């Protein structure tokens, strides 16, 4: 099977029954438009709702990841992926997988990692109700500024959840973090290894979830900051 798959779309999932089906269908349409042989991998992190049943009914491949955390879920999903190109995106409907084409263009041009930018400074858009004001105006800009300084990166948005990378780049990164700071670690390790990193504008939509967000701004912001302070060569 691995020889026939070119692209894997990975969705971390924890109780996303309200939005998962929509995201899988959207991702499948994006794969068909790409002309690539692809798969959809749902990295389930212990869902107690109907998420797994929905994924299986829609013929997505479910990878069960027992260790809780955003980083653990993504690492488990990417490890299991068969494609040489990996696209990761949340399963809550906040990202449009139709925008994947811009990421694939960058990979074809030789990028090892491509990160989406939701911020208007990088051409992105944040639709009404899609992001808390604290995250939009304080958390994301401040942490991204620190990330650019710490790791000599030009990326404007360090925390966008829609991104793409090659499987070979992932294997070289040796990622270890377990939570939301996984997003920062990916960029830091890529910069340290002098990989080619690209950025493309994306639109952040209001999510379709029927439960509270897994994101905890103060806790997760501190985890990002702590990782950068510990890992920065500066």
Order of alpha helices (4+ residues) and beta strands (2+ residues): beta-alpha-beta-alpha-beta-alpha-beta-alpha-beta-beta-alpha-beta-alpha-alpha-beta-beta-alpha
